[in-house]
Amino acid sequence: MPKDRLAAEMASGIPITYVPARNLVFLSMATALAEVIEAAEIHIGVSAVDYSGYPDCRPEFIASFAATARLATRVGVEGHGPAVVAPLLNLSKADTIRLGASLGVDYALTHSCYDPVTVGGQARACGHCDSCRLRREGFVSAGVPDPTRYA
């Protein structure tokens, strides 16, 4: 797990933390469920701004998936399939944190760490992986206190 990389290093290429087709799988499952329960929308929390190089967090992937879902489902072919909504797509980490704070998100109940550490029987964020660094910088830029428990 890469630790303490420079911003330029974090922005280059697809990182080791990439999970092949993760959002494709999530959206595929959500699309099947949405058709069964007749949902009008499927929401996914990807960001193309602070996306760390993951190919399935880009606007072109979201648009392509939405088009494919319309071709691959009964409701899509009939013209009333669910819309794929990515409300965080064009938001920076700081913008996302500010939005969450305005909606009352308790960030103390969340963490983003790729390599958590157990301290005293409790999981703590490592504070050094790319995700921890992006999160920490996002809280600083947003001017919101970071409640994350780091090791």
C-alpha positions as CSV (number, residue, x, y, z in Angstrom):
1,M,0.0,0.0,0.0
2,P,1.6,3.3,-1.1
3,K,2.1,5.7,1.8
4,D,3.0,9.4,2.0
5,R,3.1,9.9,-1.8
6,L,3.4,13.4,-3.3
7,A,0.3,14.9,-4.9
8,A,1.9,14.4,-8.4
9,E,2.5,10.8,-7.6
10,M,-1.1,10.3,-6.5
11,A,-2.3,11.9,-9.7
12,S,-0.4,9.7,-12.1
13,G,-1.8,6.5,-13.5
14,I,-4.2,4.0,-12.1
15,P,-3.2,3.3,-8.4
16,I,-2.6,-0.1,-6.8
17,T,-5.9,0.4,-4.9
18,Y,-7.9,0.1,-8.1
19,V,-10.6,-2.6,-7.9
20,P,-11.4,-3.8,-11.4
21,A,-14.9,-2.8,-12.5
22,R,-16.1,-2.0,-9.0
23,N,-18.5,0.7,-9.9
24,L,-19.6,-1.2,-13.0
25,V,-20.6,-4.1,-10.7
26,F,-22.3,-1.8,-8.2
27,L,-24.3,0.0,-10.9
28,S,-25.2,-3.3,-12.6
29,M,-26.6,-4.7,-9.4
30,A,-28.4,-1.4,-8.6
31,T,-29.9,-1.3,-12.1
32,A,-31.4,-4.8,-11.7
33,L,-32.8,-3.9,-8.3
34,A,-34.1,-0.6,-9.6
35,E,-36.0,-2.3,-12.3
36,V,-37.6,-4.8,-9.9
37,I,-38.6,-2.1,-7.3
38,E,-39.5,0.5,-10.1
39,A,-37.0,3.1,-8.8
40,A,-36.8,6.3,-10.9
41,E,-33.1,6.9,-10.0
42,I,-29.9,5.2,-9.1
43,H,-27.4,7.3,-7.1
44,I,-23.7,6.7,-7.0
45,G,-21.1,8.8,-5.1
46,V,-18.2,8.9,-7.5
47,S,-16.1,12.0,-8.0
48,A,-14.1,12.8,-11.2
49,V,-12.3,15.6,-9.5
50,D,-10.6,13.7,-6.6
51,Y,-11.0,10.3,-8.1
52,S,-7.4,9.1,-7.7
53,G,-7.2,7.7,-11.3
54,Y,-10.0,5.2,-11.1
55,P,-11.5,4.7,-14.6
56,D,-15.0,4.0,-13.3
57,C,-15.3,7.4,-11.6
58,R,-15.2,9.5,-14.8
59,P,-18.2,11.3,-16.4
60,E,-17.7,9.3,-19.6
61,F,-18.1,6.0,-17.7
62,I,-21.3,7.2,-15.9
63,A,-22.8,8.4,-19.2
64,S,-21.8,5.2,-21.0
65,F,-23.3,3.0,-18.2
66,A,-26.5,4.9,-18.3
67,A,-26.8,4.4,-22.0
68,T,-26.0,0.7,-21.6
69,A,-28.6,0.3,-18.8
70,R,-31.2,1.8,-21.2
71,L,-30.3,-0.9,-23.8
72,A,-30.0,-3.8,-21.3
73,T,-33.3,-3.6,-19.4
74,R,-36.9,-3.9,-20.1
75,V,-37.7,-0.6,-18.6
76,G,-34.9,1.1,-20.4
77,V,-36.0,-0.3,-23.8
78,E,-39.6,0.9,-23.0
79,G,-38.2,4.4,-22.3
80,H,-38.7,4.7,-18.6
81,G,-35.6,3.2,-17.1
82,P,-34.0,4.7,-14.0
83,A,-31.7,7.7,-14.4
84,V,-28.1,7.3,-13.1
85,V,-27.4,10.2,-10.8
86,A,-23.9,11.1,-9.7
87,P,-24.3,14.2,-7.5
88,L,-20.7,14.4,-6.4
89,L,-19.2,13.8,-9.9
90,N,-17.9,17.4,-10.3
91,L,-17.3,18.2,-6.7
92,S,-13.9,18.3,-5.1
93,K,-13.3,16.5,-1.8
94,A,-13.7,19.8,0.0
95,D,-17.0,20.6,-1.8
96,T,-18.2,17.1,-0.9
97,I,-17.3,17.5,2.8
98,R,-19.0,21.0,2.9
99,L,-22.1,19.5,1.3
100,G,-22.2,16.6,3.7
101,A,-21.7,18.9,6.7
102,S,-24.6,21.1,5.5
103,L,-26.7,18.0,5.3
104,G,-25.8,16.9,8.8
105,V,-23.4,14.0,7.9
106,D,-21.7,12.7,11.0
107,Y,-18.2,12.2,9.6
108,A,-17.1,10.6,12.8
109,L,-19.0,7.5,11.7
110,T,-17.0,7.3,8.5
111,H,-13.5,6.7,7.3
112,S,-11.9,6.3,3.9
113,C,-8.7,4.5,4.8
114,Y,-7.2,1.8,2.5
115,D,-5.0,0.4,5.2
116,P,-6.7,0.8,8.7
117,V,-4.7,0.0,11.8
118,T,-6.1,-1.6,15.0
119,V,-5.3,0.5,18.1
120,G,-6.7,-0.7,21.4
121,G,-9.1,-3.0,19.7
122,Q,-10.5,-0.2,17.5
123,A,-9.9,0.4,13.8
124,R,-8.2,3.7,13.1
125,A,-7.3,5.3,9.8
126,C,-3.6,5.0,9.0
127,G,-3.3,8.7,8.0
128,H,-0.8,8.0,5.3
129,C,-2.5,6.2,2.4
130,D,-3.7,8.2,-0.6
131,S,-7.3,8.1,0.6
132,C,-6.4,9.4,4.1
133,R,-4.4,12.2,2.6
134,L,-7.1,13.3,0.2
135,R,-9.7,13.1,3.0
136,R,-7.5,15.1,5.4
137,E,-6.7,17.7,2.8
138,G,-10.4,17.9,1.9
139,F,-11.4,18.7,5.5
140,V,-8.7,21.4,5.7
141,S,-9.7,23.0,2.4
142,A,-13.4,22.8,3.4
143,G,-12.7,24.5,6.8
144,V,-14.5,21.7,8.5
145,P,-13.0,19.9,11.6
146,D,-11.8,16.4,10.7
147,P,-13.3,13.9,13.3
148,T,-11.4,11.0,11.8
149,R,-9.5,8.9,14.3
150,Y,-6.0,8.4,12.9
151,A,-3.5,5.9,14.2
